Amino acid sequence: ATSTRPDKNGKNERNDEENGARAAGEVHATLEPFAPAAVAPLEALRVRLSGVDPQFFAAAAPHARIDVELTLARAAATLAGHVRLHNRDAGRIDGERLPVVSLASAIAWQASAVRLDGLAVALAGGGTLAGQGRVDLAQARFSADLAARRVDARALQSAADAAVSRLPEVQGQEQVQIGPELVKLLQATEKEALKRND
């Protein structure tokens, strides 16, 4: 059974009794009805969520416990600010976990595009990704230009063990399209192994 109710502080709290998940959050928004057409009618937005599990919304999604902090303020035709995510239950993809520990970035939202600058991602196993990204809201697509450092593909998915059995860590820069299985990232790991001829 699932229920949604405000707590004594006015926060919305969602409980999933079947799997024990519990999420809580608050959203503060300042609306500007005459904002430029290229921007949603927001003057400012502040979002704080804790314990968000993607699997609650889609059964095929990986399990996670994500805390979210998002702040945006309007500047001309752009909403700009910062986003921070922290996953308290990171793990391997084939263990039905999301292998991202944390994400932080400056954010700029204009029309149907969201730009992420200074994007920093910490992965399960101690690796990091850094660079910039873009979200196409119309196509529901995320793309990124990221530099990988000390990425241990075996910490992301056990199926990578054979591919990188002689390469426990990889550093380099690749164009990475983030997908459900992080396929491009794993391919980048194999490519780096061939370059190094390990």
SULTAJO-V715403 format. One record per run of one state. SS is the DSSP state (H for helix, E for strand, L for the rest). FROM is the first residue (numbers start at 1). TO is the last residue. Records with the same first field share a line. If there is no record, write none. Layout:
SS=FROM-TO, FROM-TO
This chain:
L=1-1, 7-11, 17-20, 32-41, 53-53, 58-62, 64-65, 76-77, 88-92, 96-96, 98-99, 111-112, 124-127, 137-140, 152-152, 157-157, 161-169, 177-182, 197-198
E=2-6, 12-16, 21-31, 42-52, 63-63, 66-75, 78-87, 97-97, 100-110, 113-123, 128-136, 141-151, 170-176
H=54-57, 93-95, 153-156, 158-160, 183-196
